[in-house]
Amino acid sequence: QVRLVESGGGLVQAGGSLRLSCTASGRTFMSFAMGWFRQAPGKEREFVAAISWNGDRTSYADSVKGRFTISRDNLKSTLYLQMNSLKPEDTAAYYCASDPDSDRIVVSDTAYDYWGQGTQVTVSS
């Protein structure tokens, strides 16, 4: 069992920055890869970024590449998403998720077994 808790969402103007955090408990954080997903109202959940267990490999959706950075601190059991140059189209609920396969990078949400409750990001124009 893994419990994931996101924080750091909020309201920001276009061009601004936010850093999301996801704190894990219940299982050794290093034993799984992690991902960020988002879901806007009326849209399907979409992949944002993923990171391997030790952070040596990452993957990003084309829509956020160059603006968002995923990272992790295994000593703190925490996953991060630094979001810069935010756009109104980044408005969504953001979720972190754990992948029991520690070494792969997967964009499909079906590979992830535990999910946080989400944190809302709203970008005003």
N, C-alpha and C positions, 0 to 999 in steps of 0.2 A: 504494500500500500504506500502510495506517495501522495503527499499533500502539497499543492502548489498555490501560492498566494501572490498575486500581482499587485503592484502599486506604482504610483508615479504618473498616472493619467491626469488629464485636466483640460482646461480651455486655453488655447494659445493662438496668437495671430499668425497668419500665413508668413512664412519665412523664419518663424521661431523654432525653438528646440525644446524637446522633452527627453527625459531618460526614464524608461520603464525598468522596474525591477521585478524579479520573480524569485521568491524564496521557497526552497524545497525542504521538506522534512519527511521522515518515515523510512527512507532508504538511502543508501550511500549515493550521494549526488554524482560522484564520479562514475557510477555504474551505468549511466545512460546519457545518450545524446539529447539535445534539447532543441525546441523550435518555438518560433513566434508565429502566430496566425492572427488574422483580423476578420471582422465581419461587420459590414455596414448594413443599415436597415434596408430590408428588401433584397439583399444580395447574399450570395453564398459565401461561406467562410473561405478565405484565401490564404495561401502560404505567404509569409513575409521573409523569414530568415531561419536558418538552422545552424547548429554548431556541434561538432563532435565532442566526445567526452573530455578531451584535454585541450580543446580550443584550437587545434592545429588546422582544422578544416572548417570552412564556413560556406554557406550558400545564401543567395539573396534573390528575391523576386526582381525582375527587371524594373518594375515600377519604383523600387526603393534603392536600387543599386547606386552607390555613390553618395547617398544621403543618410542611410541608416547603417549602424554598426552593431552587430551582435557580439557579445562577449560573456565570459563566465568567470566566476571566482569560486573554485572548488572548495577552498578553505572556508568560505562563508556560505557555501551551498546556495549561491545566488547567480541567477542569469540576468543579463542586462540587454536593453535595446536602446542605444543612443539614436535619437531621431533628430536630424537637422534639416534645415530648409523645408519645413513642413508645408504641405499644400492642403487646401480644403478637401481634396479627394483622399487624403489620409485619414479623414474622420471615420472612426469605427471603434468598436469594442475590440481590444487587443487581448489575446489569450496566449499564455505559455503552455507548453505541453512537453511531456517526457517520452522518449523513444527507448524501449528496453534494450535495443541493439545500440551499444555505446559508440560504435565506430562508424556507423553509416550516416549519410546525410540524405534525408528523404523529404520530398516536398508534399507528398500525399498525407492528408490528415489521418488516413486510416492506419498508418504505421504507429501512431502515437497512442499510448494507453491511458495516461493520466493528464487531466486538464485543470487549469486554474479557473477561477470564477469570472475572470475578465476585468479589465480596467478601461474606462472610456476615455478616448482621445477625441477632442473636438477642435478643429482648426477653422478659425473664422477668416473670411476674406477681407 
